[in-house]
């Protein structure tokens, strides 16, 4: 006999887990939500998406203040009070996680603080107490990958440590030029660090459109960030004075740094719940295979979010969370789309969804490309925006939108129009004939469409 | 990449209703599906999963006594979908007739020693296949297929006859090609080979599909009539049950005659009733006097 019984138990209170728990509660289930953290929200709220956005906002204010002279506005050089910045960020996080606790309470979701592990396919162990369950959802997320062979040194940070804002290192090396590495580069460069990013792939933001990533690369370089692509960090050495990175590849040599951020990707935390005890096999990367309805190979046990593999993004996890809750409640639900948007909240932002030009070429997909440069956008220039681009990939037979890449201010917000357009099967004509407000950045989607259709009068 | 687009809400609604959008898009010849299209995609015709009515049938049978559950094989599920679609989408009529097979049976009995010598079982079915193939000659609309949009009728110059074969893993329909050009011995031999391979599940794609019409013969089992379902894209199917000695008036007296029941189901969009009646008269004539198959 188990110590406790849960009708519906969710392991992990990140954006996937709490969404799943709340949806199941709304569908009438008695829900238990287990997480080792003191506050709900997982990595996303506590040490990921949200705190990084707070710091990126501060970085943006700093940059704008520095450029205010161009507009005839002069301020004294900004003073950075790291403690106040940190507490502002922590306050935002506390507000949001507190809000989540209130939402959980309102839904009568029982929050249990602890670490859950499967004992068998019908029982979980939560810090020594056994829980039987009707349905269980694995939503334990992922952790930053620690590269092997690196020295133990508290000047080597992962993204979590980087967001703690311990200090502003004079020289900061970031290993990994993906979304997280580039966001940290944006923050610390604005705070005054001399930042170098080392990326193994031949472009920053691997997976993003090459041309759009190139515009971001140029902007980062303008902000004083050094970028080394096609470069491997072979070894790291530490001594009292500094850290030394030995690099191989396009950049070959040594780099000295006062701190290093490791941002080479994330690894599933699935092993932590002992899925094999329940009869679920995770692969060598810790990924649990699920079908479109988020069911694992064991009836009654679901998996959502980062433990189910790439893309490891909060919004995918949230949708999967709803699907798992609904399927467990007998509804026909599935995550039946591959359309998961990606956004780097850098300055400028880089955002993409659907098929990229490079992917279309690699897959031999019939496609055509159109774009609109933001240098021709009135709103962009009037807002002090730099270089930017809206690029659309479409089917040349039907003119249906297949993918979009945007780089520029608020690109992450603008991307939603492309997501909706693709899901709705919209054509370039649909985008062009939809009246967009002027002057806006969103016009660039309509302009790019008009350009392909030969109806553009703004270029 | 999917060949059609449907918005997220349409996809969710289709899933809830058990509608296969891919099949619906194909059936409607559309590249984009809307919520309105789901009205025409009745679950019976596009999917075997439960719609509202089917869900109502999904009662807990064990409350009435012991039961056992058995999964429907993939093969059976596909067959079920096709049958549902055929029965829902095609307006079908079944026409009944009988053929006097006294002469045919006498001829078949006469050939038995030769059949034995050749090592071939000369079944009534071989005669029926031949007769049907010959009958199609004069009735091209029975050897046709209607396009999905209903705008084009494809008339076939070949006469291939499908034969419904009952196997442990389900119904299979191998095809005797160019049956009009083959002799009875060859047809009988091919039927035996196809039926044997169907039982062993060793039929290849070249053995199935492309029939002009299908024969489903239950004569070996029993029955006096039934209403077969047209096997699309064919437009007609011939059902046959067991011949029975019946009194037939010869003008002076009732004569005991072996009468073979024939049940023709046809797609009324392509074939009208008078045509069907004429076709059956012709077919019954060929079966009554096999010599006519030569003419």
Contacts between the chains, C-beta under 8 A, distances in Angstrom:
chain1	res1	chain2	res2	distance
A	331	B	16	7.4
A	332	B	15	4.6
A	332	B	16	4.9
A	332	B	18	7.4
A	333	B	12	7.4
A	333	B	15	7.2
A	334	B	15	6.3
A	336	B	11	5.6
A	336	B	15	7.4
A	337	B	8	7.1
A	365	B	1	7.2
A	398	B	31	6.9
A	400	B	5	6.8
A	423	B	7	6.1
A	423	B	8	5.2
A	424	B	5	7.7
A	424	B	7	4.8
A	425	B	5	3.1
A	425	B	6	7.3
A	425	B	7	6.9
A	425	B	32	5.2
